[in-house]
């Protein structure tokens, strides 16, 4: 029994060591936390070197302000002696989701806006959880059908990005966002086809 407990303790200590952050990461996180951000901006991860990767949904609003704030923090604060003297870089990933429908009914404008927001909440840019993965700009089109009750009848990639992981991320976001609210009753066919454009833009560090 003591040997088992000792092994578990060593495993726990090893796990804690693996989660330990670098001084450069801590300094970059302090800078990030100190700056106000608009609702469309969220942190993805910080590399051991201190490079910040963040996500911008559907609009570049707030990007320049948050980067200016972070750079001002770097200039004003004394970084730890163990951290690199180089200024950490900042890489935004802008995700744009646009929805279109053949229907001209004005009720669909607000409805599709709600559908888009739900998809955005479920959209996870490929490789965000693995810093070793290389980010690349992507453009793809997905078509899906919403039934009267808000369920999704089908999801198809009509223009591939050329990368299966990116295509899968878009399709998964639609499926996870469903069911959507019921279609507005005034002019609702049995299934409303919706075409979604997913555009990933990877910005260079500034």
Number of C-alpha atoms within 10 A of each C-alpha: 6 7 8 9 10 11 12 12 12 12 12 12 11 11 11 10 10 9 8 10 13 16 18 25 21 17 19 28 18 14 20 22 11 13 15 13 17 12 10 17 22 15 14 18 18 23 17 16 17 24 19 23 21 19 22 23 20 19 13 16 15 16 18 11 14 19 21 14 17 25 19 13 19 17 11 9 10 9 18 12 9 9 16 13 10 9 16 21 18 19 19 23 23 23 23 17 20 14 17 14 15 10 15 9 12 9 14 19 14 11 15 18 12 14 20 18 15 18 22 20 13 17 21 18 19 19 14 17 11 9 14 9 10 9 17 13 14 17 16 19 21 20 20 21 18 24 21 18 14 18 18 20 13 14 19 14 17 13 13 16 17 11 11 10 12 23 22 13 17 27 19 16 18 26 18 14 19 16 16 22 15 14 22 16 9 8 13 15 14 12 18 19 20 18 20 22 18 23 19 23 17 17 15 10 13 12
